[in-house]
């Protein structure tokens, strides 16, 4: 009896050790994107004047008292929605290794809202405008730090993050310099200060170590420079040209591509796995389609010259590229880089906190093995704004382990999944994608599924058009620039 008890006790020890080892190999990180903080909501001129006079540390108390709901779909994130999302993230993922933020801190049409409420225009008082904008950035940083005081928040900038306006971020400009000084403390010891001070103020790009993952490196890119809408005449700052807003053409895009190439070469020499973080993903935009006559409206999100060079780099450095995280579209989506028809790099497009494009707010938590870098699972959380305008009832939208059943988040497995959906549009996998794309706010009609799947699997307009025609659909109309595709989304004049 004594030997039997000892054997049983030993078995329990072994099982406990095995369980502990399995847990030790698994860790979590968060992806929170596209907050689009909107502090103007519900303010009159007198209230705005008071808010602008307050230090950033006093904004939360003022905004909490002036926001009366979490907002609705079709609007950006007010203070209550932002803090509700961060509270939910803290509740569901209290101890992540790190947080990735794929861009867009500021609300859409930031300059227009400011001009309507400020006593003096941006052009007449640029210092006041810049100070107000940077206070908003400080508020977002403080809310993240309040909930995650010791967790690095690795962030990139979006197309709305600029003094000059949408898609007009200036290389080596005032916004990049001021943002760098405020965000560098959020990065902790993941960066070397000197390289960061060299690359971020000029390009908005930097290199970071991933905490707890000694073999992995993150390259943070400002893909707004590569956008087909960069410095577009549609978003011309015109009389708001307070901040030396000039069109540098393709120069910053090429400079960043040079930087990416040199960093990939360095990572290979140092035997590092490379993750990418950017805002605007490569490939097509298929969020808004014109279905009349069976045609869709499509646009390549990057300028073709940058896309061609980028795909060559993806092909050349396929052995070290691991995964990419992006934002921008506001939907729970994917893009796959497939140079020469071979899946190499998966871009996980993060859902947005901002519900301005008809989506419900959402964020995602990923499980990763720090040794191998394998991302084995992720959980997606959402808030149904149709029933939660005054209460914060965030829910588990879905879990990959039971919904998509991918053993690893990578280009090869994702390609197999979406090709299966192509062949079986009535499958449970396809139904899940159609439902969760907008975080449960709407469901993609089954007949429209090919538009979305062809977007995931094809990076250029000719490839996308050929994919649709293979499914018996009409050749899509090609937009002049990416912003045209989204120009009327959510009742807005631009994105």
C-alpha positions in Angstrom: 0.0 0.0 0.0 2.9 2.3 0.8 4.6 1.7 -2.5 1.3 2.3 -4.3 0.8 5.6 -2.6 4.4 6.7 -3.4 3.9 5.8 -7.0 0.6 7.8 -7.1 2.3 10.8 -5.4 5.2 10.6 -7.9 2.7 10.4 -10.8 1.0 13.6 -9.5 4.3 15.4 -9.3 5.2 14.4 -12.9 1.8 15.5 -14.1 2.0 18.8 -12.3 5.5 19.4 -13.6 4.3 18.6 -17.2 1.4 20.9 -16.8 3.6 23.7 -15.4 6.1 23.3 -18.2 3.3 23.5 -20.8 2.0 26.7 -19.2 5.5 28.1 -19.0 5.9 27.7 -22.7 2.8 29.6 -23.5 2.5 33.4 -23.0 0.1 36.1 -24.3 0.4 39.4 -26.0 -2.3 41.9 -26.9 -3.1 43.7 -30.2 -5.2 46.8 -29.8 -5.6 49.0 -32.8 -7.3 52.1 -34.3 -8.7 53.7 -31.2 -9.2 57.0 -33.1 -9.6 59.0 -29.8 -12.4 61.6 -30.2 -12.3 64.1 -27.3 -14.5 66.6 -29.1 -17.7 64.6 -28.7 -20.6 66.6 -27.3 -18.5 69.7 -26.5 -19.5 73.3 -27.2 -16.9 76.0 -27.7 -16.8 77.0 -24.0 -16.3 73.4 -22.9 -13.7 72.9 -25.6 -11.9 76.0 -24.4 -11.9 74.6 -20.8 -10.6 71.2 -22.0 -7.8 72.7 -24.0 -6.7 74.7 -21.0 -6.4 71.6 -18.8 -3.2 69.5 -18.5 -3.5 66.0 -20.0 -3.7 64.6 -16.5 -7.0 66.3 -15.9 -8.7 65.4 -19.2 -10.0 62.0 -17.9 -12.1 63.5 -15.1 -13.5 66.2 -17.5 -14.3 63.8 -20.4 -15.8 61.1 -18.1 -18.3 63.6 -16.9 -19.1 65.0 -20.4 -19.5 61.6 -22.2 -22.9 60.1 -21.6 -22.6 56.9 -23.5 -20.1 54.6 -25.2 -21.2 56.0 -28.6 -22.6 54.2 -31.6 -21.4 52.6 -34.8 -20.5 55.3 -37.3 -18.5 57.3 -34.8 -15.0 57.3 -33.4 -14.0 56.4 -29.8 -14.9 58.8 -27.1 -13.2 58.7 -23.8 -15.6 56.2 -22.2 -15.4 53.7 -25.1 -11.6 53.9 -25.1 -11.4 53.2 -21.3 -14.0 50.5 -21.6 -11.9 48.7 -24.1 -8.8 49.0 -22.1 -10.6 47.8 -18.9 -11.8 44.8 -20.8 -8.3 44.1 -22.2 -6.9 44.3 -18.6 -9.7 42.0 -17.3 -9.2 39.3 -20.0 -5.4 39.6 -20.5 -3.9 41.0 -17.3 -0.3 40.0 -17.8 0.7 40.1 -21.5 4.4 40.0 -22.5 3.8 43.1 -24.7 1.1 45.1 -26.5 1.2 45.8 -30.2 -0.6 49.0 -31.4 -0.9 49.1 -35.3 -1.7 52.8 -35.5 -4.3 55.6 -35.7 -4.4 57.3 -32.3 -6.4 60.4 -33.4 -10.0 60.6 -34.6 -10.8 61.0 -38.3 -11.2 64.6 -39.5 -9.2 65.7 -36.4 -8.3 69.1 -38.0 -11.9 69.8 -39.0 -13.3 69.1 -35.5 -10.6 71.3 -34.0 -11.3 74.2 -36.4 -15.0 74.1 -35.6 -14.5 74.5 -31.8 -11.3 76.4 -31.3 -11.4 80.1 -30.8 -8.4 80.6 -33.2 -7.8 78.6 -36.3 -4.9 76.1 -36.7 -3.1 78.5 -39.1 -3.5 81.5 -36.6 -2.4 79.6 -33.5 -0.4 76.5 -34.5 1.2 76.2 -31.1 -2.2 75.8 -29.4 -3.3 73.2 -31.9 -0.1 71.2 -31.6 -0.3 71.3 -27.8 -3.9 70.1 -27.8 -3.1 67.2 -30.2 -0.1 66.1 -28.1 -2.3 66.1 -25.0 -4.6 63.7 -26.7 -1.7 61.4 -27.4 -0.6 61.7 -23.7 -4.1 60.7 -22.6 -4.0 57.5 -24.6 -0.6 56.7 -23.3 -1.6 57.4 -19.7 -4.7 55.1 -20.0 -2.6 52.3 -21.3 0.1 52.8 -18.7 -2.6 53.0 -15.9 -3.6 49.4 -16.7 -0.3 48.0 -17.8 2.4 50.0 -15.9 5.2 47.6 -16.8 4.2 46.3 -20.2 5.9 47.7 -23.3 3.4 49.2 -25.8 5.0 48.8 -29.2 3.2 51.2 -31.5 3.2 52.5 -35.0 1.5 55.5 -36.5 -1.6 55.6 -38.8 -2.7 57.8 -41.6 -4.7 60.0 -39.2 -1.7 60.6 -36.9 -0.3 63.9 -38.1 -0.4 67.6 -37.5 -1.0 68.2 -41.2 -4.0 65.9 -41.8 -5.0 62.6 -43.2 -2.1 60.8 -45.1 0.1 63.9 -44.7 2.6 62.8 -42.0 5.8 64.7 -42.6 9.2 63.0 -42.6 11.4 64.6 -39.9 8.5 66.8 -39.1 7.2 68.2 -35.8 4.7 65.5 -35.2 7.2 62.7 -35.4 9.6 64.5 -33.1 7.0 65.3 -30.5 5.4 61.8 -30.6 8.8 60.2 -30.2 9.6 62.1 -27.0 6.2 61.1 -25.5 6.1 57.5 -26.6 9.7 56.4 -26.0 9.0 55.7 -22.3 6.2 53.4 -23.3 8.7 51.1 -25.1 10.8 50.4 -22.0 14.0 48.5 -22.7 12.8 47.0 -25.9 14.8 49.6 -27.9 18.2 51.0 -28.1 17.7 54.7 -27.6 20.2 56.0 -30.2 18.9 54.0 -33.2 15.4 54.9 -32.2 16.3 58.6 -32.1 17.8 58.3 -35.5 15.1 56.3 -37.3 11.8 57.4 -35.7 11.8 61.2 -36.0 12.8 60.9 -39.7 10.8 57.9 -40.8 8.5 56.8 -38.0 10.2 53.4 -38.1 12.2 51.6 -35.4 13.6 48.3 -34.3 12.5 46.6 -31.0 13.2 43.4 -29.1 10.1 41.4 -28.2 10.1 40.9 -24.4 10.6 37.4 -23.3 11.4 36.2 -26.8 15.2 36.3 -27.3 15.1 35.0 -30.9 12.5 37.5 -32.1 12.7 41.1 -33.4 10.0 43.5 -34.3 10.4 46.0 -37.2 8.0 48.8 -36.9 7.1 50.5 -40.2 5.3 53.7 -41.2 3.5 52.2 -44.2 1.5 55.5 -44.7 4.5 56.6 -46.8 3.8 53.7 -49.2 0.1 54.4 -49.4 -1.4 55.4 -52.7 -3.2 58.2 -50.9 0.0 59.6 -49.3 -0.1 63.4 -49.7 -3.1 63.1 -51.9 -4.7 66.3 -53.2 -8.0 65.2 -51.8 -6.6 65.6 -48.2 -4.5 68.7 -49.0 -4.2 70.8 -45.8 -4.7 74.0 -47.8 -5.2 76.9 -45.4 -4.4 74.7 -42.4 -0.7 74.6 -43.6 0.5 75.5 -40.1 3.1 72.8 -39.8 5.4 73.1 -42.9 3.2 70.6 -44.7 4.9 69.8 -48.0 4.5 66.9 -50.4 7.8 65.0 -50.4 6.6 62.6 -53.1 8.1 59.1 -52.9 11.3 60.1 -51.1 10.3 59.0 -47.6 8.8 55.8 -49.0 12.1 54.8 -50.7 14.1 55.8 -47.6 12.0 53.6 -45.4 12.3 50.7 -47.9 16.0 51.1 -47.8 15.8 51.0 -44.0 13.7 47.9 -44.1 16.1 46.1 -46.4 19.1 47.0 -44.2 17.3 45.8 -41.0 16.3 42.5 -42.6 19.9 41.9 -43.6 21.0 42.7 -40.1 18.4 40.4 -38.6 19.5 37.5 -40.8 23.2 38.0 -39.7 22.1 38.1 -36.1 19.8 35.0 -36.6 16.6 36.8 -35.6 13.0 35.9 -36.5 11.4 39.1 -37.7 7.9 40.3 -37.0 6.5 43.4 -38.7 4.2 46.0 -37.3 2.5 48.6 -39.7 -0.7 50.4 -40.1 -1.7 50.2 -43.8 -1.3 46.6 -44.9 -0.1 45.7 -48.4 -2.7 44.4 -50.9 -6.2 45.3 -51.9 -8.9 47.2 -50.0 -12.3 45.5 -50.3 -14.1 47.0 -47.4 -16.5 49.0 -49.5 -17.8 47.5 -52.7 -20.1 48.8 -55.4 -22.3 45.8 -56.0 -24.4 47.4 -58.8 -24.1 45.4 -61.9 -22.1 42.8 -60.1 -19.0 45.0 -60.0 -16.8 45.9 -57.1 -14.7 48.9 -56.4 -11.1 48.0 -55.5 -7.8 49.8 -54.9 -4.3 48.7 -54.2 -3.5 50.2 -50.8 0.2 50.7 -51.6 1.8 52.5 -54.6 2.8 49.8 -57.2 6.5 50.8 -57.1 6.7 50.1 -53.4 4.6 46.9 -53.6 7.0 45.5 -56.2 10.1 46.2 -54.2 8.5 45.0 -51.0 7.5 41.6 -52.5 11.0 41.2 -53.7 12.2 41.7 -50.1 9.6 39.3 -48.8 10.8 36.6 -51.2 14.5 37.3 -50.5 14.1 37.2 -46.7 11.4 34.5 -46.5 13.6 32.4 -44.2 13.5 35.0 -41.3 10.1 36.7 -41.8 7.6 35.3 -39.3 4.3 37.3 -39.0 3.0 40.8 -39.5 0.3 42.8 -37.6 -1.6 45.7 -39.2 -4.7 47.8 -38.7 -6.4 50.4 -40.9 -9.4 48.6 -42.3 -11.1 48.3 -38.9 -12.2 44.7 -39.6 -11.0 41.3 -38.3 -9.2 40.3 -41.5 -6.0 38.8 -43.1 -3.7 39.4 -46.0 -1.1 36.9 -47.4 2.1 37.9 -49.2 2.5 35.3 -52.0 5.5 36.1 -54.2 5.6 33.6 -57.1 2.4 32.1 -55.8 4.1 30.8 -52.6 2.7 31.9 -49.2 5.5 33.6 -47.3 4.1 36.2 -44.8 0.7 36.5 -43.1 -0.6 39.9 -42.1 -3.1 39.7 -39.3 -5.3 42.7 -39.7 -6.5 43.8 -36.3 -10.1 44.9 -35.6 -10.5 48.5 -34.4 -11.7 50.0 -31.2 -13.3 52.7 -33.2 -16.7 51.6 -34.7 -16.8 54.3 -37.3 -17.0 51.9 -40.3 -20.0 49.9 -39.1 -17.9 47.4 -37.1 -18.3 46.6 -33.4 -15.3 47.6 -31.3 -12.8 44.7 -30.8 -9.3 43.6 -29.7 -7.4 40.4 -29.7 -5.2 38.4 -27.4 -2.7 35.9 -28.8 -1.0 32.9 -27.3 2.7 32.4 -28.3 5.5 30.1 -27.4 8.4 32.4 -26.5 11.0 29.8 -27.6 9.6 28.9 -31.0 7.6 32.0 -31.7 4.6 29.9 -32.8 1.3 31.6 -32.3 -1.0 28.8 -31.5 -4.2 30.5 -30.6 -6.0 33.8 -30.3 -9.1 35.1 -28.7 -11.1 38.0 -30.1 -13.2 40.2 -27.8 -16.0 42.6 -29.0 -18.6 45.0 -27.7 -22.1 44.9 -29.2 -22.9 48.6 -29.3 -26.5 48.1 -30.3 -27.1 46.7 -26.8 -24.3 48.3 -24.8 -24.4 52.0 -25.4 -24.2 52.7 -21.7 -22.6 49.6 -20.2 -19.4 47.8 -20.9 -20.4 44.2 -21.7 -17.5 43.0 -23.7 -17.8 39.4 -24.8 -15.6 36.6 -26.3 -16.4 37.0 -30.0 -14.6 33.8 -31.0 -11.5 31.7 -30.2 -9.3 30.4 -33.1 -8.9 27.0 -31.4 -12.5 26.2 -31.9 -13.5 28.5 -34.8 -10.7 28.4 -37.4 -8.7 25.6 -35.8 -5.4 26.8 -37.1 -2.6 25.1 -35.2 -0.3 28.0 -36.0 -0.9 31.5 -37.3 1.3 31.6 -40.4 1.0 32.2 -44.2 0.8 28.5 -45.2 -1.9 27.5 -42.8 -3.9 30.6 -43.5 -3.7 30.1 -47.2 -5.1 26.5 -46.8 -7.9 27.8 -44.6 -9.1 30.5 -47.1 -8.7 28.3 -50.1 -10.9 25.8 -48.3 -13.5 28.6 -47.9 -13.2 29.3 -51.6 -14.1 25.7 -52.4 -16.7 25.4 -49.6 -18.5 28.7 -49.2 -21.2 27.1 -47.2 -18.7 25.6 -44.6 -18.6 26.5 -41.0 -15.2 28.2 -41.5 -16.6 30.5 -44.2 -19.7 31.2 -42.0 -17.5 32.2 -39.1 -15.4 34.5 -41.3 -18.5 36.2 -42.7 -19.8 36.7 -39.1 -16.7 37.8 -37.3 -15.2 40.1 -40.0 -17.2 43.1 -38.6 -17.0 41.9 -35.0 -20.6 40.6 -35.1 -22.0 44.0 -36.2 -23.0 42.5 -39.6 -22.6 39.4 -41.6 -21.0 39.3 -45.1 -23.6 37.8 -47.5 -22.4 34.4 -48.8 -22.7 35.7 -52.4 -20.1 38.4 -51.6 -17.6 36.1 -50.0 -15.4 35.8 -53.1 -14.7 39.5 -53.0 -13.2 39.2 -49.6 -11.3 35.9 -50.1 -9.8 37.1 -53.4 -8.6 40.2 -51.5 -6.9 38.0 -48.8 -5.1 35.9 -51.3 -4.1 38.4 -54.0 -1.8 41.4 -53.4 -2.2 43.3 -56.7 -5.2 44.5 -58.7 -4.6 42.3 -61.8 -4.4 39.2 -59.5 -7.5 40.3 -57.7 -9.4 40.9 -60.9 -8.4 37.5 -62.3 -9.5 35.8 -59.1 -13.0 37.3 -59.3 -13.3 36.4 -62.9 -12.4 32.8 -62.0 -15.5 32.8 -59.8 -17.7 34.2 -62.6 -17.8 37.7 -61.3 -17.3 40.9 -63.3 -13.9 42.7 -63.5 -13.8 45.1 -60.6 -13.6 48.9 -61.1 -10.2 50.2 -60.1 -10.3 53.2 -57.8 -7.9 56.1 -58.5 -6.5 56.0 -55.0 -7.2 53.9 -51.9 -9.1 56.7 -50.1 -11.7 56.7 -52.9 -12.8 53.2 -51.8 -13.6 54.4 -48.3 -14.6 58.0 -49.0 -18.3 57.4 -48.3 -17.9 54.7 -45.7 -19.6 55.5 -42.4 -21.1 58.7 -43.9 -17.6 60.2 -43.9 -15.9 62.3 -46.6 -12.6 60.5 -46.1 -10.6 58.0 -44.1 
